[in-house]
Amino acid sequence: MAEHVVVIGAGVYGAAVTASLTRRGARVTVVDAGEPAGGTSGATFSWINSCGKQPRPYHDLSVASMAAHRKLAAEVPDGDWYHEGGNLEWAADDAGREELREKVAGVLGYGYEARWLSRAEVLRLEPDIDPAEVPADEIAYFPREGWIEPAPLIAHLLSRAGAELVRNDAVTGLEVTDGLVRAVRLASGRRLSADAVVNCAGPRADRIAKLAGLDLPMRNTRGVLIYTSPAAVSVSRVVHAPHVHLRPDGAGRLLLHTPEIDGAAGETGVAQASVGKVLAAGCALYPGIRAATVESVRVGERPIPGDGLPVLGRAAGLPNFHFAVSHSGATLCVHAGDLVGAEALGEDQSEALAAFRFERF
Ligand SMILES: Cc1cc2nc3c(=O)[nH]c(=O)nc-3n(C[C@H](O)[C@H](O)[C@H](O)COP(=O)(O)OP(=O)(O)OC[C@H]3O[C@@H](n4cnc5c(N)ncnc54)[C@H](O)[C@@H]3O)c2cc1C
């Protein structure tokens, strides 16, 4: 068994992999160039779902991941990061409605829970929505979906793990000899000898792979997240309306997003007018949001491997180097991180990880 494992990155994946490793008895050092949750995991919509995930192995991994979140939350009664409020979604035009019908038919065919609601049923769930903004019917409802708060989840996983956490010290080199990674070099000059290394560097995972001599194609995209001040408006679940997606974000705050303005995001921000447009869409849907102001706007970078699917598990050509990299990491992290940690310590996960191997590139 690997005695000392270095986990690179302290986002949701790094935290979940660390918890998996230490639970199995490994000694772990987690290294982050910044602070835990300071990367994409601190700027994400973090909707927990398997809504339209293709192909089937990706759907199944996501469903297993939803169950893993539910199980973890049940084991930690005072854990407050997991919210299974369900998800509502509807479309604005014929093309969108057809797409939604296909998606619902597809997930029902996989045995996933979904049903159609009328406007009256939606208003019973979300009484503060303006009825004029909701169609009379064909509102899809996915009752087992929800959202997580990544920062408390990361804090929980890391604080219970008993791992060494190295903050604000970037990995700058990997020592590879005779087909194995032997050590990890940090910007501070520190050298960490390693029996195994797990790459959980999110959108920078390609750079870490490069240090190991591996070429991981990534096609990351940016997304804009708008956090409001607290407002006395009742939003109890994830809502995907045509021009705004939103969910609660704690203490009465709401988190608003729409792919419509993601393309306009620079590295650190987006034009005020775009933010205003999303807030206006939120206010039209829930008039009570008018009492709120924009507290912050964050730009997150989605870590997306070249073909859109997760990259998980051991690199065949470098068998003590492992990947835990994907979009939808908020959904997948607890379950996928557990599989990756188990494999790093020699447990056979070949069936579970077959569809997500690095070697497919
Ligand atoms: C706008 C947006 C919306 C999203 N919505 C959803 C959603 O609804 N549902 C969902 O499941 N997912 C969603 N995602 C995706 C999800 O947030 C990510 O997949 C997940 O947060 C990735 O976590 P991570 O731990 O891999 O990466 P990160 O959280 O980025 O963590 C990686 C860490 O690695 C560190 N690092 C990088 N380079 C180095 C280095 N050289 N040395 C040391 N440390 C390093 C970074 O500092 C960082 O802390 C969304 C993402 C965005 C941007």
The ligand as an SDF file (V2000), in Angstrom:
LIG
                    3D

 53 58  0  0  0  0  0  0  0  0999 V2000
  -20.0080   28.6770  -13.2880 C   0  0  0  0  0  0  0  0  0  0  0  0
  -19.8630   27.2620  -12.8330 C   0  0  0  0  0  0  0  0  0  0  0  0
  -20.9700   26.5120  -12.5520 C   0  0  0  0  0  0  0  0  0  0  0  0
  -20.8410   25.1840  -12.1570 C   0  0  0  0  0  0  0  0  0  0  0  0
  -21.9580   24.5040  -11.8420 N   0  0  0  0  0  0  0  0  0  0  0  0
  -21.8590   23.2440  -11.3990 C   0  0  0  0  0  0  0  0  0  0  0  0
  -23.0260   22.5650  -10.9870 C   0  0  0  0  0  0  0  0  0  0  0  0
  -24.1320   23.1180  -10.9920 O   0  0  0  0  0  0  0  0  0  0  0  0
  -22.8950   21.2840  -10.5500 N   0  0  0  0  0  0  0  0  0  0  0  0
  -21.6840   20.6610  -10.4940 C   0  0  0  0  0  0  0  0  0  0  0  0
  -21.6230   19.4910  -10.1010 O   0  0  0  0  0  0  0  0  0  0  0  0
  -20.5580   21.3000  -10.8770 N   0  0  0  0  0  0  0  0  0  0  0  0
  -20.6160   22.5670  -11.3270 C   0  0  0  0  0  0  0  0  0  0  0  0
  -19.5080   23.2290  -11.7120 N   0  0  0  0  0  0  0  0  0  0  0  0
  -18.2350   22.4970  -11.7450 C   0  0  0  0  0  0  0  0  0  0  0  0
  -17.6410   22.2720  -10.3840 C   0  0  0  0  0  0  0  0  0  0  0  0
  -17.7100   23.4590   -9.6290 O   0  0  0  0  0  0  0  0  0  0  0  0
  -16.1910   21.8230  -10.5580 C   0  0  0  0  0  0  0  0  0  0  0  0
  -16.1640   20.6390  -11.3190 O   0  0  0  0  0  0  0  0  0  0  0  0
  -15.5060   21.5660   -9.2200 C   0  0  0  0  0  0  0  0  0  0  0  0
  -15.6360   22.6620   -8.3330 O   0  0  0  0  0  0  0  0  0  0  0  0
  -14.0310   21.2690   -9.4640 C   0  0  0  0  0  0  0  0  0  0  0  0
  -13.4240   21.0310   -8.2280 O   0  0  0  0  0  0  0  0  0  0  0  0
  -11.8770   20.7140   -8.1740 P   0  0  0  0  0  0  0  0  0  0  0  0
  -11.5770   20.3270   -6.7880 O   0  0  0  0  0  0  0  0  0  0  0  0
  -11.5380   19.7690   -9.2710 O   0  0  0  0  0  0  0  0  0  0  0  0
  -11.1780   22.0810   -8.6220 O   0  0  0  0  0  0  0  0  0  0  0  0
  -10.8700   23.4040   -7.7680 P   0  0  0  0  0  0  0  0  0  0  0  0
  -11.9360   23.7110   -6.8220 O   0  0  0  0  0  0  0  0  0  0  0  0
  -10.4800   24.4520   -8.7510 O   0  0  0  0  0  0  0  0  0  0  0  0
   -9.6090   22.9810   -6.9190 O   0  0  0  0  0  0  0  0  0  0  0  0
   -8.3500   22.8290   -7.5180 C   0  0  0  0  0  0  0  0  0  0  0  0
   -7.3200   23.3910   -6.5720 C   0  0  0  0  0  0  0  0  0  0  0  0
   -6.0460   23.1190   -7.1310 O   0  0  0  0  0  0  0  0  0  0  0  0
   -5.1870   24.1620   -6.7860 C   0  0  0  0  0  0  0  0  0  0  0  0
   -4.0470   24.1800   -7.6890 N   0  0  0  0  0  0  0  0  0  0  0  0
   -4.0130   24.4560   -9.0130 C   0  0  0  0  0  0  0  0  0  0  0  0
   -2.7350   24.4020   -9.4670 N   0  0  0  0  0  0  0  0  0  0  0  0
   -1.9580   24.0560   -8.4070 C   0  0  0  0  0  0  0  0  0  0  0  0
   -0.5720   23.8670   -8.2330 C   0  0  0  0  0  0  0  0  0  0  0  0
    0.3180   24.0030   -9.2330 N   0  0  0  0  0  0  0  0  0  0  0  0
   -0.1200   23.5380   -7.0040 N   0  0  0  0  0  0  0  0  0  0  0  0
   -0.9690   23.4010   -5.9540 C   0  0  0  0  0  0  0  0  0  0  0  0
   -2.3050   23.5930   -6.0780 N   0  0  0  0  0  0  0  0  0  0  0  0
   -2.7890   23.9190   -7.2790 C   0  0  0  0  0  0  0  0  0  0  0  0
   -6.0560   25.4080   -6.8980 C   0  0  0  0  0  0  0  0  0  0  0  0
   -5.5290   26.4600   -6.1020 O   0  0  0  0  0  0  0  0  0  0  0  0
   -7.4050   24.9090   -6.4070 C   0  0  0  0  0  0  0  0  0  0  0  0
   -7.6600   25.2180   -5.0560 O   0  0  0  0  0  0  0  0  0  0  0  0
  -19.5700   24.5800  -12.0690 C   0  0  0  0  0  0  0  0  0  0  0  0
  -18.4420   25.3330  -12.3360 C   0  0  0  0  0  0  0  0  0  0  0  0
  -18.5840   26.6720  -12.6960 C   0  0  0  0  0  0  0  0  0  0  0  0
  -17.3570   27.4860  -12.9390 C   0  0  0  0  0  0  0  0  0  0  0  0
  1  2  1  0
  2  3  1  0
  2 52  2  0
  3  4  2  0
  4  5  1  0
  4 50  1  0
  5  6  2  0
  6  7  1  0
  6 13  1  0
  7  8  2  0
  7  9  1  0
  9 10  1  0
 10 11  2  0
 10 12  1  0
 12 13  2  0
 13 14  1  0
 14 15  1  0
 14 50  1  0
 15 16  1  0
 16 17  1  0
 16 18  1  0
 18 19  1  0
 18 20  1  0
 20 21  1  0
 20 22  1  0
 22 23  1  0
 23 24  1  0
 24 25  2  0
 24 26  1  0
 24 27  1  0
 27 28  1  0
 28 29  2  0
 28 30  1  0
 28 31  1  0
 31 32  1  0
 32 33  1  0
 33 34  1  0
 33 48  1  0
 34 35  1  0
 35 36  1  0
 35 46  1  0
 36 37  1  0
 36 45  1  0
 37 38  2  0
 38 39  1  0
 39 40  1  0
 39 45  2  0
 40 41  1  0
 40 42  2  0
 42 43  1  0
 43 44  2  0
 44 45  1  0
 46 47  1  0
 46 48  1  0
 48 49  1  0
 50 51  2  0
 51 52  1  0
 52 53  1  0
M  END
$$$$
